[in-house]
Amino acid sequence: MTMLVLVTLILLIVLLAVYVVIENNRRKAREAEKRAYNERVKEINAHFKSKLAEFVEAKIVRPKYVPKLQSITNNFFVVQHHTEENLHQLERVADLFVNTVVREMQKCYVTKNMDALATQMQYFVAELPSSGIAYNKAFYHEILPALIVLLQTPDQPEGLTEEESDLEDTQVPDKQDDEPEFIAPKTKAQELSNY
């Protein structure tokens, strides 16, 4: 009988040791995942911040707008959960903004009109929310991508020279329709700039 109790006790100790080792490994794995997740968030923020510094150097963004633009990535997790899907959305939105501004900068270098993009950027910054709570799922999935699209300008046909495109702009179209021309509604920042 004592032999049975002794064997049972040894088995319980072995099972407890195995359980402790498994739980310790799970805890380490969760911590490693959390560290990797946080590193990705830091990388996204650092890349976004470095691109903003480049935009400031190129005089596309005024230095006073940098904190407001950084809030795009800094406030992402204010009201959203730390999930893999949300992290991918943060990456997509940050890349969309950076790639759009870089493309527009390239167009501005060709047309030698950097002021137009700087003005568009000013309107963009004015439309960003002022409170951290407004940086929610709807903002990142619907509002921000729409705001980024407003930064885009139409592409100039590559075959035309600057003089030809100026001539095309001054020509009167032959179209004599009775339909009024569609005028997009102004954003709040554009309305305020008229005063």
Disulfide bonds with the S-S distance in Angstrom:
none
